[in-house]
Amino acid sequence: MKKTILWVVIVLVVVGVIVLVSNKGQKSSNSNRSVKVGVLVPLSTDFAWWGEAILDSLKVAQANGYGKEFEFVSQDTKCNTKDAISGTQFLKAQHPDMHLFIVGCDNDLKAMIPMLDKEKDLAFMVGLSGASLYEPKFPIINLAYRLEDEATAAAKFAAEKLGVKNIGILVANTEFGGTLDINVSKYFNGVGGKAVSEQIKYNEPNPETSVLKIIQSKPDAVYIQNDIPAMAAILKRLIQLDYEGKRIVYYGGRDQSLIDGAGVAAEGVYVPWVISDQTSSVKQKFLETFKQLYNKDPFVTAYFVYDGLIILDQADKSCSGDVRCIENYFYNKDGFENTLGKVTYQPDGNVERSFYFQQVKDGKFVEIK
């Protein structure tokens, strides 16, 4: 009997040791786990600064303890579909276990979708995008917001807060600009107003003819979207023509370089924005780390990326890498609040965010209270 009890004790001890060693091995394995994430963003040409802001934000997030198990593998797309396709093919060939993709340009992601696996892959959109991106029903988490929302917010602000009844629209002749044009016009037509639009080349150095056409319609306000040098040229031309109506630029114009480029012509310009003056401990930590590492203020896209990585970090741990579980985790994270306040991510690229408006006063962007 005593021998039997002794053997039972020995067996239990051995089993306990095996379980303990196994658990330690699993913990060690989990702590050393590496998840490869494809990052397809512009790192050269006119959009390089924007792609670099995205990569910078990923580094800031990891410096603050988020997503340390992620290994980001970047490809330069130049916001060009051909380069996006070749970049995706390269990542898929080199890393067959890669199923998470962070993408900067909506046209790039559209081109990538046929090469991605609807069942195994998940994409994150960090730039503004239109509804058409989500029509193929490929799983995409929109970390920013939809172009339709910005256009509607800007049009509503112009009509309700600025008393605008007739608006002139000057946008780039791209799908991005076209989406803004359609939705600003749609809002004004819906409230009995009037909208007249002109589309010009992106980075158009001589927008004078289009500006004149818009001015001839005698709008109460002009809504502008293009790259910053072209927007600065448009603002200067409006002043030269003694235009006294309101001027509104899209979110991409909310940059000191617009004020530097347009000079006094930027005074009084309005811009929709999703960053408020309110602060929080998380926002403060993000800003401090970003400035420490790069000695500059982050562009709004960096906020989108940072907040998204915080949830992705949580989702990956909760879901043990299951991509469909990660997708649902975002949708079920109701009222997530971080650097940009409360946000809810939804299917089909819908995102619930608060919009604020700023105005250039004495050479600075100031939030309108």
C-alpha positions in Angstrom: 0.0 0.0 0.0 2.8 2.4 0.9 4.6 1.5 -2.3 1.5 2.3 -4.3 1.1 5.7 -2.6 4.7 6.4 -3.2 4.4 5.6 -6.9 1.3 7.8 -7.2 3.2 10.7 -5.6 6.1 10.2 -8.0 3.8 10.1 -11.0 2.0 13.3 -9.9 5.3 15.1 -9.4 6.6 14.1 -12.8 3.3 15.2 -14.5 3.4 18.5 -12.6 7.0 19.1 -13.8 6.0 18.3 -17.4 3.0 20.7 -17.3 5.1 23.4 -15.7 7.9 23.1 -18.3 5.2 22.9 -21.1 3.5 26.1 -19.8 6.9 27.9 -19.6 7.6 26.8 -23.1 4.3 28.1 -24.3 4.7 31.4 -22.6 8.2 31.8 -24.0 6.9 30.9 -27.4 4.1 33.4 -27.1 6.4 36.2 -25.9 8.7 35.6 -28.9 5.8 35.4 -31.3 6.3 37.5 -34.4 3.4 38.6 -36.7 4.3 40.0 -40.0 2.2 42.9 -41.2 2.5 44.4 -44.7 2.6 48.2 -44.9 1.9 49.5 -48.4 2.4 53.2 -48.5 3.9 56.0 -50.6 7.6 56.5 -49.7 8.7 58.5 -52.7 7.2 61.1 -55.1 4.8 63.8 -53.9 3.2 61.6 -51.2 6.4 60.4 -49.5 5.9 62.7 -46.4 2.6 61.0 -45.8 3.8 57.4 -46.1 6.7 58.3 -43.7 4.1 59.7 -41.2 2.4 56.3 -41.2 5.7 54.4 -40.6 6.6 57.0 -37.9 3.4 56.4 -36.1 3.9 52.6 -36.1 7.3 53.1 -34.5 5.8 55.5 -31.9 3.1 52.9 -31.0 5.7 50.2 -30.5 7.9 52.6 -28.5 4.9 53.1 -26.2 4.4 49.4 -25.8 1.7 48.6 -28.4 2.1 45.8 -31.1 5.6 44.8 -30.0 5.0 41.3 -31.6 4.3 42.9 -35.0 7.0 43.0 -37.6 6.1 45.7 -40.2 7.4 45.0 -43.7 6.9 48.0 -45.9 6.6 48.5 -49.7 6.7 51.8 -51.6 3.5 52.1 -53.7 4.0 55.8 -54.7 0.1 55.8 -54.5 0.4 54.2 -57.9 -1.7 51.0 -58.6 1.1 49.3 -60.6 3.5 49.6 -57.7 0.8 48.5 -55.2 0.2 45.4 -57.3 3.9 44.5 -57.6 4.5 45.3 -53.9 1.6 43.0 -52.8 2.9 40.2 -55.1 6.4 40.6 -53.5 5.0 40.4 -49.9 2.8 37.4 -50.7 5.7 35.5 -52.3 8.2 36.4 -49.5 5.8 36.0 -46.6 3.0 33.5 -47.3 2.0 33.6 -43.6 1.3 37.4 -43.9 -2.5 38.1 -43.6 -2.6 41.7 -42.2 -2.1 44.7 -44.5 -1.9 48.4 -43.7 -2.6 50.5 -46.8 -2.2 54.3 -47.3 -4.0 55.0 -50.6 -7.5 53.9 -51.5 -6.7 53.4 -55.2 -3.8 51.1 -54.1 -6.1 48.9 -52.0 -8.6 48.7 -54.8 -5.9 47.3 -57.1 -4.7 44.9 -54.3 -8.0 43.3 -53.5 -8.0 40.7 -56.4 -4.7 39.4 -55.1 -5.8 39.0 -51.4 -7.7 36.1 -49.9 -11.1 37.1 -48.6 -11.1 34.3 -46.1 -7.6 34.6 -44.7 -6.6 38.3 -45.1 -7.6 41.6 -43.5 -6.7 45.1 -44.7 -6.6 48.4 -42.8 -7.2 51.7 -44.7 -5.4 54.6 -43.0 -6.2 57.3 -45.6 -9.6 58.8 -46.5 -11.6 56.6 -48.9 -14.9 56.6 -50.7 -17.8 54.1 -50.6 -16.7 52.4 -53.8 -13.6 50.9 -52.1 -15.9 48.7 -50.0 -18.3 47.5 -52.7 -16.3 44.2 -53.4 -17.1 43.3 -49.8 -13.5 42.4 -49.1 -12.8 42.7 -45.3 -11.4 46.2 -44.7 -11.2 48.1 -41.4 -11.3 51.8 -42.1 -9.1 53.5 -39.5 -9.7 57.0 -40.9 -13.2 57.9 -42.1 -15.1 58.1 -45.4 -14.8 60.9 -47.9 -18.5 61.2 -48.0 -18.5 62.1 -44.3 -16.0 64.9 -44.7 -17.8 66.3 -47.7 -21.1 66.3 -45.8 -19.6 67.8 -42.7 -18.0 70.6 -44.6 -21.1 71.3 -46.6 -23.3 71.3 -43.5 -20.9 73.6 -41.7 -20.9 76.0 -44.7 -24.7 76.1 -44.9 -25.7 76.1 -41.2 -22.8 78.0 -39.6 -21.6 80.3 -42.4 -25.0 80.9 -44.0 -23.8 79.7 -47.5 -26.5 79.2 -50.1 -24.4 78.9 -53.2 -21.0 77.2 -53.2 -18.2 76.9 -55.7 -16.2 73.6 -55.7 -12.6 73.4 -57.0 -11.2 69.8 -56.7 -8.6 67.6 -58.3 -9.8 65.5 -61.3 -9.3 62.3 -59.4 -11.7 59.8 -57.9 -10.8 61.3 -54.5 -11.7 64.8 -55.6 -14.7 63.6 -57.6 -16.2 62.0 -54.5 -15.9 65.2 -52.5 -17.4 67.2 -55.4 -20.4 64.9 -55.7 -21.2 64.9 -52.0 -20.8 68.6 -51.4 -23.0 69.2 -54.4 -25.5 66.6 -53.2 -25.8 68.3 -49.8 -26.4 71.8 -51.2 -28.9 70.6 -53.8 -30.7 68.8 -51.0 -31.2 71.9 -49.0 -32.3 74.1 -51.9 -28.9 75.6 -52.5 -26.7 75.7 -55.6 -23.3 74.1 -56.3 -21.0 74.8 -59.3 -17.8 72.8 -59.7 -14.6 72.7 -61.6 -12.1 69.8 -61.6 -8.4 70.5 -62.3 -5.3 68.4 -62.4 -3.7 67.4 -59.1 -0.7 69.7 -58.5 -2.0 72.1 -61.1 0.4 75.1 -61.2 -1.9 77.4 -63.1 -5.5 77.2 -61.8 -6.4 80.7 -63.0 -9.0 79.7 -65.7 -10.9 77.3 -63.4 -10.9 79.9 -60.6 -12.3 82.5 -62.9 -15.1 80.1 -64.0 -16.1 79.5 -60.4 -16.0 83.2 -59.5 -18.3 84.0 -62.4 -21.1 81.9 -60.6 -20.8 84.4 -57.7 -20.6 81.7 -54.9 -21.0 82.6 -51.2 -18.1 80.2 -50.5 -15.5 78.1 -52.3 -14.6 74.6 -51.3 -11.0 73.5 -52.3 -9.2 70.2 -52.6 -5.8 69.6 -54.2 -2.2 69.3 -53.1 -1.0 72.1 -50.9 0.9 74.2 -53.6 -2.2 74.2 -55.9 -4.5 75.1 -53.0 -2.1 77.9 -52.0 -2.2 79.2 -55.7 -6.0 79.1 -55.7 -6.2 81.0 -52.5 -3.8 83.7 -53.8 -5.8 84.0 -57.0 -9.1 84.4 -55.1 -7.6 87.3 -53.2 -6.2 88.8 -56.4 -9.7 88.7 -57.9 -11.0 90.5 -54.7 -13.2 87.5 -53.8 -14.8 88.2 -50.4 -16.7 84.9 -49.8 -15.8 82.1 -47.4 -13.1 79.7 -48.3 -13.0 76.1 -47.1 -10.2 73.6 -47.7 -10.4 69.8 -47.2 -8.6 68.2 -44.3 -5.3 67.8 -46.2 -4.9 71.6 -46.3 -4.7 71.7 -42.5 -0.9 72.1 -42.5 1.4 75.0 -41.8 2.9 74.7 -45.3 -0.5 75.9 -46.7 -0.2 79.1 -44.6 3.5 79.5 -45.5 2.7 79.0 -49.2 -0.5 81.2 -49.4 0.7 83.9 -47.0 -2.0 86.4 -46.2 -4.3 84.7 -48.7 -4.7 81.9 -46.1 -6.2 84.2 -43.5 -9.8 83.3 -42.6 -9.7 79.9 -44.4 -11.8 77.2 -42.7 -10.9 73.5 -42.5 -12.8 70.4 -41.2 -10.7 68.5 -38.6 -11.1 65.5 -36.3 -8.5 66.5 -33.7 -9.9 68.7 -31.0 -8.1 71.0 -28.6 -9.1 68.7 -25.7 -6.3 66.6 -24.3 -6.0 63.2 -22.5 -3.2 61.2 -21.0 -3.0 58.9 -24.1 -3.0 61.7 -26.5 -0.3 63.5 -24.5 1.9 60.4 -24.4 1.5 59.9 -28.2 2.5 63.6 -28.9 5.4 63.6 -26.5 6.9 60.4 -28.0 6.3 61.5 -31.5 8.0 64.8 -30.9 10.8 63.1 -29.0 11.6 60.8 -31.9 10.9 63.1 -34.9 11.0 66.7 -33.5 7.8 67.6 -35.3 4.0 67.5 -34.9 2.2 64.4 -36.3 -0.2 64.8 -39.2 -3.7 63.5 -38.5 -3.1 60.2 -40.4 -0.5 59.3 -37.7 -3.3 59.5 -35.1 -5.5 57.1 -37.2 -2.6 54.6 -37.3 -1.7 54.9 -33.7 -5.3 54.4 -32.4 -5.8 51.5 -34.8 -2.6 49.8 -33.7 -3.7 50.0 -30.0 -6.9 48.0 -30.9 -5.1 45.7 -33.2 -2.7 44.9 -30.4 -5.6 44.1 -28.1 -7.4 42.1 -30.8 -4.4 40.0 -31.8 -3.8 39.0 -28.1 -7.5 38.2 -27.6 -7.9 36.3 -30.9 -4.5 34.5 -30.9 -3.9 35.7 -34.5 -7.3 34.6 -35.9 -7.9 37.2 -38.6 -11.7 37.0 -38.7 -11.8 37.2 -34.9 -9.6 40.4 -35.2 -12.0 41.9 -37.7 -15.0 41.3 -35.4 -13.1 42.6 -32.4 -12.9 46.0 -34.1 -16.6 46.1 -34.9 -17.6 45.0 -31.4 -15.3 47.6 -29.8 -18.1 50.1 -29.3 -17.2 53.7 -28.4 -13.4 53.2 -28.3 -11.8 56.3 -26.9 -8.2 57.3 -27.5 -6.1 60.1 -29.0 -8.9 61.4 -31.2 -11.7 60.8 -28.6 -14.6 58.4 -29.1 -14.7 56.4 -32.3 -16.7 53.4 -33.5 -15.4 51.3 -36.5 -18.2 49.7 -38.6 -18.4 47.4 -41.6 -18.3 48.9 -45.2 -15.8 51.5 -44.1 -18.2 53.5 -41.9 -16.6 55.2 -39.0 -18.3 57.3 -36.3 -16.2 60.3 -35.4 -16.7 63.9 -34.2 -15.8 66.7 -36.6 -14.4 70.0 -35.5 -13.7 73.1 -37.6 -10.6 75.3 -37.5 -9.9 78.7 -39.0 -6.6 80.5 -39.9 -6.2 83.5 -37.6 -3.0 85.5 -37.5 -1.1 82.8 -39.3 -2.3 79.9 -37.1 -5.0 77.3 -37.2 -7.5 77.9 -34.4 -10.4 75.7 -33.3 -13.8 77.4 -33.7 -15.6 77.1 -30.4 
